[in-house]
Amino acid sequence: MEGRLPYDDFPVVFLPPYESPPAWVPPHERVYHPDYNNELTQFLPRTVVLKKPPGAQLGFNIRGGKASQLGIFISKVIPDSDAHRAGLQEGDQVLSVNDVDFQDIEHSKAVEILKTAREITMRVRYFPYNYQRQKERTVH
């Protein structure tokens, strides 16, 4: 192999001329710029705040936990509930609740925290790929 470069076996590719490239947009302006709108912002973490009166339901169900190794996910949101109006959706991964990390928590502990809290500040992110994998692994 002496004298040969490691990429000698790969074909040469010629790109077509690029006649009119778009104007350069600084990275900090790309999130809301139409030329960069690829809908990835839906996957960014967001904060959801819910207030739960005594005896009221949460308006959503969760599944998963430490046993699945994928986290806690929103598995159902009741239409027209406070959770629905706050923007929770099936496939949201619960990252934290009231500053408690939910990424490696037992299912029963997560349910206990959610049921006993009167005000819930949740950090969630839409993660449908891991939600689907998690559904295949667990029964919760």
C-alpha positions in Angstrom: 0.0 0.0 0.0 3.1 2.2 -0.1 2.8 5.3 -2.2 -1.0 5.1 -2.3 -3.3 7.5 -0.5 -6.2 6.0 1.5 -8.8 7.7 -0.7 -7.4 6.6 -4.0 -10.1 3.9 -4.4 -13.0 6.4 -4.1 -14.4 8.1 -7.2 -14.0 11.8 -7.8 -17.2 13.7 -7.6 -17.7 17.1 -9.4 -20.4 19.3 -8.0 -22.5 21.5 -10.3 -21.8 25.2 -10.2 -23.8 27.1 -7.6 -24.9 30.2 -9.4 -26.8 32.1 -6.7 -26.2 31.0 -3.2 -28.4 32.4 -0.5 -27.2 35.2 1.7 -25.3 34.1 4.8 -27.4 34.2 8.0 -25.6 34.4 11.4 -26.2 31.2 13.4 -28.1 33.0 16.2 -30.7 34.3 13.6 -31.3 30.9 11.9 -33.8 29.5 14.3 -36.6 31.8 13.1 -35.2 32.5 9.6 -37.4 31.2 6.7 -34.4 29.8 4.8 -33.6 27.7 7.8 -37.1 26.7 8.9 -36.8 22.9 9.0 -39.2 22.5 11.9 -36.5 21.2 14.3 -37.6 23.7 16.9 -40.5 21.3 17.8 -37.8 19.0 19.3 -36.3 21.6 21.6 -36.9 21.3 25.4 -39.7 23.5 26.7 -41.3 24.2 30.1 -44.9 23.4 30.9 -46.6 24.7 34.1 -49.8 23.1 35.4 -51.8 23.8 38.5 -53.8 20.9 40.0 -56.6 21.6 42.5 -57.0 19.0 45.2 -58.8 15.9 43.8 -58.3 17.0 40.2 -56.8 14.8 37.5 -53.6 15.6 35.8 -55.0 15.4 32.3 -52.3 13.1 31.0 -50.9 9.6 31.4 -47.2 8.6 31.5 -45.4 5.4 30.6 -41.9 4.1 31.0 -39.3 4.7 33.6 -35.9 3.4 34.8 -36.7 -0.2 33.7 -37.1 0.8 30.0 -33.8 2.8 30.1 -35.5 5.4 27.8 -37.2 7.7 30.4 -40.7 8.8 31.2 -43.0 9.7 28.3 -46.5 11.3 28.0 -48.6 8.4 26.6 -52.0 10.1 26.5 -53.3 13.7 26.9 -57.0 14.2 27.6 -58.5 16.6 25.0 -59.5 20.0 26.4 -57.6 19.4 29.7 -55.2 21.9 31.2 -52.4 19.6 30.1 -53.7 19.7 26.5 -54.1 23.5 26.6 -50.5 23.8 28.0 -49.2 22.0 24.9 -48.4 18.5 26.3 -48.6 15.8 23.6 -48.2 12.1 23.2 -44.5 11.4 22.6 -43.2 14.2 24.9 -40.3 12.9 27.1 -40.5 14.3 30.7 -37.0 15.5 31.5 -37.8 16.9 34.9 -40.7 17.8 37.2 -40.3 20.5 39.9 -36.5 20.2 39.5 -36.5 16.4 40.0 -34.7 14.6 37.2 -37.0 12.3 35.4 -34.5 10.8 32.9 -33.6 7.9 35.2 -36.5 7.5 37.6 -38.7 4.6 38.5 -42.2 4.7 37.1 -43.9 4.5 40.5 -41.8 7.4 41.9 -42.7 9.5 38.9 -46.4 8.8 39.4 -46.1 9.7 43.1 -44.4 13.0 42.4 -46.9 14.0 39.8 -49.9 13.0 41.9 -48.8 14.7 45.1 -47.7 18.1 43.6 -50.2 20.9 43.4 -48.2 23.0 41.0 -46.2 21.1 38.4 -43.3 22.7 36.4 -42.3 20.2 33.8 -39.4 20.3 31.4 -40.3 18.2 28.3 -39.2 17.6 24.8 -40.9 16.0 21.9 -39.0 12.7 21.2 -41.3 10.4 19.1 -38.5 8.0 18.1 -37.6 7.0 21.7 -41.3 7.1 22.7 -42.0 4.4 20.0 -39.0 2.3 21.2 -40.2 2.8 24.8 -43.7 1.6 24.0 -42.3 -1.6 22.6 -40.3 -2.3 25.8 -42.8 -1.5 28.6 -46.3 -2.3 29.7 -46.9 0.9 31.7 
